[in-house]
Amino acid sequence: AFLDALPISHFFAVMATRLDPGLAEGVHESAHYHFTDTGERFVVTVRHGIAEVVAGDPLPRTPEPIARVETTTATWRRLATDQLSPLAAIASGDLRVGGDPVAFRRFTARFRRGL
């Protein structure tokens, strides 16, 4: 119940602090996230070793997304806390990732896991 009380924006704020700058040198990529249950949208951009998180529309000069992710806030909370694997969520249809799956895996691997 505690996780359900946390705003989804909290997970993205934490995500921004979890970027490994050494894995992000020379990277300029973005991924778009849409939460179907709340309508919330977030854009995560890795630029010059820094992760930018924006709620809503992307900032100017944000690159085209390597992936577009659709899920619910409940599923994302479980993914973010390792209670659910991405493969299981995709297999069940609870997580949809459009775009380049290999590039998206590289993108997410630049972030340390956990809250």
FIMAR-754727 format. One record per residue (C-alpha): residue number from 0; residue in one letter; x negated, y negated, z. Coordinates in Angstrom, 2 decimals. Each point is the difference from the previous one (the first is absolute). Layout:
<torgu k="NUM" r="A" c1="X" c2="Y" c3="Z"/>
...
END
This chain:
<torgu k="0" r="A" c1="0.00" c2="0.00" c3="0.00"/>
<torgu k="1" r="F" c1="-2.93" c2="-2.35" c3="0.65"/>
<torgu k="2" r="L" c1="-1.16" c2="0.20" c3="-3.62"/>
<torgu k="3" r="D" c1="3.53" c2="-0.68" c3="-1.23"/>
<torgu k="4" r="A" c1="0.02" c2="-3.27" c3="1.96"/>
<torgu k="5" r="L" c1="-3.17" c2="-1.32" c3="-1.69"/>
<torgu k="6" r="P" c1="0.65" c2="-2.28" c3="-2.97"/>
<torgu k="7" r="I" c1="-1.41" c2="1.45" c3="-3.22"/>
<torgu k="8" r="S" c1="-1.98" c2="-3.22" c3="-0.42"/>
<torgu k="9" r="H" c1="-2.05" c2="1.09" c3="3.04"/>
<torgu k="10" r="F" c1="-1.24" c2="3.07" c3="-1.87"/>
<torgu k="11" r="F" c1="-1.19" c2="-2.19" c3="-2.86"/>
<torgu k="12" r="A" c1="-1.67" c2="-2.50" c3="2.35"/>
<torgu k="13" r="V" c1="-1.93" c2="2.88" c3="1.56"/>
<torgu k="14" r="M" c1="-0.79" c2="1.40" c3="-3.43"/>
<torgu k="15" r="A" c1="-1.72" c2="-3.26" c3="-0.98"/>
<torgu k="16" r="T" c1="-2.40" c2="0.38" c3="2.94"/>
<torgu k="17" r="R" c1="-0.79" c2="3.60" c3="-0.93"/>
<torgu k="18" r="L" c1="-1.69" c2="-0.70" c3="-3.34"/>
<torgu k="19" r="D" c1="-3.57" c2="1.30" c3="-0.20"/>
<torgu k="20" r="P" c1="-1.83" c2="-2.91" c3="-1.69"/>
<torgu k="21" r="G" c1="-2.80" c2="2.29" c3="-1.13"/>
<torgu k="22" r="L" c1="2.49" c2="2.01" c3="-2.04"/>
<torgu k="23" r="A" c1="1.62" c2="-3.15" c3="-1.41"/>
<torgu k="24" r="E" c1="-2.99" c2="-1.83" c3="-1.47"/>
<torgu k="25" r="G" c1="0.73" c2="-1.18" c3="-3.53"/>
<torgu k="26" r="V" c1="3.61" c2="1.25" c3="0.21"/>
<torgu k="27" r="H" c1="2.93" c2="-2.15" c3="-1.15"/>
<torgu k="28" r="E" c1="3.14" c2="2.14" c3="0.13"/>
<torgu k="29" r="S" c1="3.51" c2="-0.15" c3="1.34"/>
<torgu k="30" r="A" c1="2.79" c2="2.38" c3="0.95"/>
<torgu k="31" r="H" c1="3.66" c2="-0.94" c3="0.39"/>
<torgu k="32" r="Y" c1="2.24" c2="1.52" c3="2.67"/>
<torgu k="33" r="H" c1="3.81" c2="-0.07" c3="-0.02"/>
<torgu k="34" r="F" c1="2.10" c2="1.24" c3="2.91"/>
<torgu k="35" r="T" c1="3.33" c2="1.16" c3="-1.36"/>
<torgu k="36" r="D" c1="1.82" c2="-0.03" c3="3.35"/>
<torgu k="37" r="T" c1="-0.79" c2="-3.62" c3="0.88"/>
<torgu k="38" r="G" c1="-0.85" c2="-1.53" c3="-3.37"/>
<torgu k="39" r="E" c1="-3.34" c2="-1.20" c3="1.42"/>
<torgu k="40" r="R" c1="-2.93" c2="-0.30" c3="-2.40"/>
<torgu k="41" r="F" c1="-3.71" c2="-0.28" c3="0.72"/>
<torgu k="42" r="V" c1="-3.02" c2="-0.47" c3="-2.23"/>
<torgu k="43" r="V" c1="-3.40" c2="1.19" c3="1.20"/>
<torgu k="44" r="T" c1="-2.91" c2="-1.42" c3="-1.97"/>
<torgu k="45" r="V" c1="-3.63" c2="0.93" c3="0.49"/>
<torgu k="46" r="R" c1="-2.15" c2="-2.91" c3="-1.14"/>
<torgu k="47" r="H" c1="-3.66" c2="-0.69" c3="0.80"/>
<torgu k="48" r="G" c1="-0.05" c2="2.54" c3="2.84"/>
<torgu k="49" r="I" c1="3.10" c2="-1.44" c3="1.69"/>
<torgu k="50" r="A" c1="3.54" c2="1.37" c3="0.13"/>
<torgu k="51" r="E" c1="2.76" c2="-2.55" c3="-0.53"/>
<torgu k="52" r="V" c1="3.52" c2="0.96" c3="1.00"/>
<torgu k="53" r="V" c1="2.87" c2="-2.07" c3="-1.30"/>
<torgu k="54" r="A" c1="3.68" c2="0.53" c3="0.72"/>
<torgu k="55" r="G" c1="2.14" c2="-0.52" c3="-3.08"/>
<torgu k="56" r="D" c1="-1.46" c2="-1.04" c3="-3.32"/>
<torgu k="57" r="P" c1="-3.70" c2="0.25" c3="-0.84"/>
<torgu k="58" r="L" c1="-2.24" c2="-3.05" c3="0.29"/>
<torgu k="59" r="P" c1="-1.22" c2="-1.70" c3="-3.19"/>
<torgu k="60" r="R" c1="-2.84" c2="1.87" c3="-1.74"/>
<torgu k="61" r="T" c1="0.86" c2="3.26" c3="1.74"/>
<torgu k="62" r="P" c1="-0.94" c2="2.78" c3="-2.40"/>
<torgu k="63" r="E" c1="2.64" c2="2.29" c3="-1.44"/>
<torgu k="64" r="P" c1="0.69" c2="2.78" c3="2.50"/>
<torgu k="65" r="I" c1="-1.79" c2="3.30" c3="-0.37"/>
<torgu k="66" r="A" c1="3.05" c2="1.55" c3="1.67"/>
<torgu k="67" r="R" c1="3.56" c2="-0.81" c3="0.99"/>
<torgu k="68" r="V" c1="1.11" c2="1.81" c3="3.12"/>
<torgu k="69" r="E" c1="3.64" c2="0.54" c3="0.97"/>
<torgu k="70" r="T" c1="1.09" c2="1.53" c3="3.28"/>
<torgu k="71" r="T" c1="1.93" c2="-0.76" c3="3.17"/>
<torgu k="72" r="T" c1="-1.36" c2="-1.68" c3="3.09"/>
<torgu k="73" r="A" c1="0.51" c2="3.23" c3="2.00"/>
<torgu k="74" r="T" c1="-2.06" c2="2.00" c3="-2.49"/>
<torgu k="75" r="W" c1="-2.74" c2="-2.65" c3="-0.07"/>
<torgu k="76" r="R" c1="-0.23" c2="-0.02" c3="3.79"/>
<torgu k="77" r="R" c1="-0.49" c2="3.78" c3="-0.02"/>
<torgu k="78" r="L" c1="-2.60" c2="-0.24" c3="-2.78"/>
<torgu k="79" r="A" c1="-1.89" c2="-2.81" c3="1.73"/>
<torgu k="80" r="T" c1="-0.25" c2="1.98" c3="3.23"/>
<torgu k="81" r="D" c1="-0.95" c2="3.30" c3="-1.66"/>
<torgu k="82" r="Q" c1="3.27" c2="1.66" c3="1.00"/>
<torgu k="83" r="L" c1="0.68" c2="0.69" c3="-3.68"/>
<torgu k="84" r="S" c1="-2.39" c2="0.69" c3="-2.85"/>
<torgu k="85" r="P" c1="0.28" c2="-1.95" c3="-3.25"/>
<torgu k="86" r="L" c1="0.27" c2="3.26" c3="-1.97"/>
<torgu k="87" r="A" c1="2.90" c2="1.22" c3="2.12"/>
<torgu k="88" r="A" c1="1.75" c2="-3.36" c3="-0.32"/>
<torgu k="89" r="I" c1="-0.43" c2="0.01" c3="-3.78"/>
<torgu k="90" r="A" c1="1.15" c2="3.62" c3="-0.26"/>
<torgu k="91" r="S" c1="3.16" c2="-0.77" c3="1.98"/>
<torgu k="92" r="G" c1="0.74" c2="-3.13" c3="-2.05"/>
<torgu k="93" r="D" c1="-0.36" c2="-2.24" c3="3.07"/>
<torgu k="94" r="L" c1="-3.03" c2="-1.74" c3="-1.56"/>
<torgu k="95" r="R" c1="-0.22" c2="-1.06" c3="-3.63"/>
<torgu k="96" r="V" c1="-3.26" c2="-1.30" c3="-1.43"/>
<torgu k="97" r="G" c1="0.02" c2="-1.45" c3="-3.50"/>
<torgu k="98" r="G" c1="-3.20" c2="-0.82" c3="-1.81"/>
<torgu k="99" r="D" c1="-3.37" c2="1.72" c3="0.11"/>
<torgu k="100" r="P" c1="-0.01" c2="2.55" c3="2.85"/>
<torgu k="101" r="V" c1="-3.79" c2="0.42" c3="-0.05"/>
<torgu k="102" r="A" c1="-0.59" c2="-3.77" c3="0.16"/>
<torgu k="103" r="F" c1="2.57" c2="-0.27" c3="2.80"/>
<torgu k="104" r="R" c1="-1.78" c2="2.73" c3="1.98"/>
<torgu k="105" r="R" c1="-3.28" c2="-1.93" c3="-0.37"/>
<torgu k="106" r="F" c1="1.82" c2="-3.18" c3="1.09"/>
<torgu k="107" r="T" c1="1.40" c2="1.56" c3="3.18"/>
<torgu k="108" r="A" c1="-3.29" c2="1.78" c3="0.79"/>
<torgu k="109" r="R" c1="-1.61" c2="-3.43" c3="0.54"/>
<torgu k="110" r="F" c1="2.08" c2="-0.41" c3="3.17"/>
<torgu k="111" r="R" c1="-0.76" c2="1.69" c3="3.31"/>
<torgu k="112" r="R" c1="2.99" c2="2.00" c3="1.28"/>
<torgu k="113" r="G" c1="2.07" c2="-0.50" c3="3.14"/>
<torgu k="114" r="L" c1="1.55" c2="-2.83" c3="1.93"/>
END
